Each structure stands twice: as C-alpha cells, then as structure tokens.
Amino acid sequence: MSTVVGRVMAIDYGTRRIGVALSDPLRMIAQGYETISWNGEDIDFAMNRLFDIISQKQVVGVVVGRPRRTDGQESKLQSDIDIFSQAITEKTGISVVYWDERYTTVIANRQMQEVRISGADRKKVVDNMAAQIILREYLEKNRTSL
C-alpha cells in the first residue's frame, strides 16, 4: 500500500459476522463502518458486500485481522482467512496486509462496557469496533511511511 492518499479498509473476519472499518482518504481517522452478518456458509454474500464497499468508497488498501492464540500460534480460522484474503486480492487487485488482532475484541468489549453499552447491543457492534481498532493500530504504525 504505497499510495499516499486513499481509503484503507480493515476487516475483522468471523464465521458469523465481519466487522468493517474505513479510514478517511488521508488515512488519519479510523471509523467503524459496518458489520456484515452472514450464515457462515455462503461467503459470496459477504464478499459481494465487501466488493461493493471497496468500489463505492474507493478503497486502495485492505488490512485483515490475523487472529493468533495467546501463545502466538495461528488460530483455527487462519486458513479460512487466507482464502478470504486471496479472493479479495484476485477480485480487486489490492494486496491484503495482515495485522495481529489479538485482544481487539476484548478491547472493544471493554470500551463498550466502560460507556455502559449493554451486552445485547455490544454483540451487534463488537466486530465493527474490533475492525476499527485494527485499522487505528495499522494507521498509527504506518503513519511515518505514508
């Protein structure tokens, strides 16, 4: 992602929900954008929605959370995420960057708990917030190289 200007999308992949966050075109701000709910089997539905967002919002970079276990080993989801990421690259031409997403869901839940968002409401937006945390961390880490 060597382009200086253009939106970056972050994705928190899950087997039921996919959290999506977008940066502004100058890559200064990370905002939660959407949670895509899917049945865990028909990935085409979720992928088509992602492709629509990439096209509509003129996304030039994609960061996908790479879940790791606390011991640093790959999670069970990693092979699914690799296939998912490869499909994004094949369809859009955008190379996917992986980002360590350990604890992002925990952080998102704590932040919502601090502002007293109920458990039921939290479930609806936790993936979206986790994607926002992934994106914020990515943007902060890469700010000097942009």
Backbone torsions as a table, in degrees:
resi	resn	phi	psi	omega
1	MET	NA	75.0	-176.0
2	SER	-91.9	-9.3	178.2
3	THR	-64.6	132.9	-176.4
4	VAL	-75.8	-35.5	-177.5
5	VAL	-118.1	139.9	177.6
6	GLY	141.2	148.1	-177.4
7	ARG	-69.4	145.4	171.7
8	VAL	-113.3	137.5	176.7
9	MET	-106.9	136.6	171.9
10	ALA	-113.7	143.6	-176.9
11	ILE	-128.1	129.0	171.3
12	ASP	-106.7	99.4	-173.7
13	TYR	-79.7	134.2	174.4
14	GLY	-142.2	163.6	-176.9
15	THR	-79.8	-5.9	176.0
16	ARG	-127.1	-31.3	-178.8
17	ARG	-138.4	144.6	176.3
18	ILE	-122.4	117.1	178.1
19	GLY	-84.2	138.9	-178.7
20	VAL	-128.5	131.6	174.5
21	ALA	-128.9	151.3	179.4
22	LEU	-129.3	146.9	171.7
23	SER	-91.0	167.7	168.8
24	ASP	-76.7	167.8	-177.6
25	PRO	-60.4	-26.4	179.0
26	LEU	-88.3	-0.6	176.8
27	ARG	62.2	40.4	178.6
28	MET	-102.2	-32.5	-172.6
29	ILE	-123.1	135.8	175.1
30	ALA	-106.9	126.8	178.8
31	GLN	-130.0	137.8	171.8
32	GLY	-62.2	140.8	-177.1
33	TYR	-116.6	-49.3	-173.5
34	GLU	-163.6	153.9	168.7
35	THR	-115.3	120.8	179.7
36	ILE	-95.2	117.1	176.8
37	SER	-92.3	136.3	177.9
38	TRP	-145.9	168.4	-171.8
39	ASN	-87.0	3.2	179.6
40	GLY	81.8	-2.9	-179.2
41	GLU	-122.8	-43.1	-177.0
42	ASP	-93.1	78.3	-177.4
43	ILE	-66.6	-21.3	-179.7
44	ASP	-59.1	-38.5	178.3
45	PHE	-58.1	-50.3	-178.5
46	ALA	-65.8	-43.0	-179.6
47	MET	-62.5	-43.0	179.6
48	ASN	-61.9	-39.1	177.1
49	ARG	-64.2	-43.1	177.6
50	LEU	-61.5	-43.2	179.2
51	PHE	-62.8	-37.9	176.2
52	ASP	-61.1	-45.1	-179.7
53	ILE	-64.3	-45.0	179.8
54	ILE	-57.2	-44.4	-179.9
55	SER	-69.7	-50.5	-176.9
56	GLN	-63.6	-38.5	-175.7
57	LYS	-96.3	5.0	177.7
58	GLN	52.8	53.3	179.6
59	VAL	-73.8	134.8	179.2
60	VAL	-115.7	-7.2	179.1
61	GLY	-146.4	145.0	-180.0
62	VAL	-129.6	129.6	176.0
63	VAL	-116.2	126.6	-179.6
64	VAL	-115.3	129.4	178.2
65	GLY	-64.2	132.0	178.1
66	ARG	-107.5	106.2	-178.4
67	PRO	-73.0	131.2	175.4
68	ARG	-123.8	150.3	173.5
69	ARG	-73.8	165.5	-178.5
70	THR	-61.2	-22.4	177.8
71	ASP	-86.6	4.1	177.0
72	GLY	90.7	-8.2	179.6
73	GLN	-74.7	156.7	178.4
74	GLU	-65.2	148.0	177.0
75	SER	-83.3	171.7	178.0
76	LYS	-64.0	-26.4	-177.1
77	LEU	-77.1	-12.8	-169.4
78	GLN	-57.6	-41.3	-179.7
79	SER	-65.0	-37.9	175.9
80	ASP	-63.4	-41.0	-179.4
81	ILE	-67.0	-37.1	177.2
82	ASP	-62.7	-43.9	178.5
83	ILE	-64.4	-45.1	178.2
84	PHE	-58.2	-47.6	-178.5
85	SER	-66.1	-39.8	178.9
86	GLN	-62.5	-38.7	178.2
87	ALA	-64.0	-38.5	177.4
88	ILE	-61.9	-46.6	-179.3
89	THR	-63.7	-44.4	-178.8
90	GLU	-63.1	-40.7	-176.0
91	LYS	-77.9	-36.3	-172.1
92	THR	-108.0	-18.9	-175.0
93	GLY	80.3	3.4	-179.7
94	ILE	-92.9	123.8	176.1
95	SER	-73.6	132.2	-179.3
96	VAL	-85.0	137.2	173.7
97	VAL	-105.3	132.1	176.4
98	TYR	-89.5	145.7	178.7
99	TRP	-133.7	133.4	178.8
100	ASP	-62.8	117.9	-176.0
101	GLU	-107.3	14.7	178.9
102	ARG	-52.8	133.3	174.7
103	TYR	73.6	0.0	-178.9
104	THR	-63.5	-38.6	178.5
105	THR	-68.3	-38.3	176.9
106	VAL	-62.7	-45.6	179.0
107	ILE	-62.1	-45.0	179.9
108	ALA	-60.6	-44.7	178.7
109	ASN	-62.4	-41.6	179.0
110	ARG	-64.2	-42.2	179.4
111	GLN	-62.0	-41.8	179.7
112	MET	-70.3	-34.7	177.5
113	GLN	-64.8	-39.7	179.9
114	GLU	-61.8	-33.6	179.1
115	VAL	-98.6	14.8	172.1
116	ARG	62.7	41.6	172.5
117	ILE	-84.6	128.4	-174.3
118	SER	-65.5	160.3	-179.4
119	GLY	-56.8	-41.8	-179.5
120	ALA	-66.1	-42.9	179.0
121	ASP	-70.0	-34.1	178.7
122	ARG	-60.2	-43.3	-177.7
123	LYS	-58.6	-33.8	-177.7
124	LYS	-69.5	-29.5	-172.5
125	VAL	-121.1	-0.4	-174.9
126	VAL	-61.7	-38.2	-179.0
127	ASP	-69.2	-37.7	176.3
128	ASN	-61.8	-45.4	179.1
129	MET	-67.6	-37.3	177.5
130	ALA	-62.6	-40.7	176.7
131	ALA	-62.9	-38.8	178.7
132	GLN	-64.2	-39.5	178.2
133	ILE	-65.9	-43.7	177.1
134	ILE	-57.0	-47.6	-178.0
135	LEU	-65.4	-44.0	-180.0
136	ARG	-60.1	-45.4	178.7
137	GLU	-62.2	-43.1	179.4
138	TYR	-62.0	-47.6	-179.2
139	LEU	-61.8	-43.5	179.4
140	GLU	-62.9	-43.4	-178.9
141	LYS	-66.3	-34.2	-175.2
142	ASN	-102.1	7.2	-177.7
143	ARG	-57.2	-40.8	-177.3
144	THR	-70.5	-25.6	-177.9
145	SER	-94.9	-0.6	-178.1
146	LEU	-78.7	NA	NA
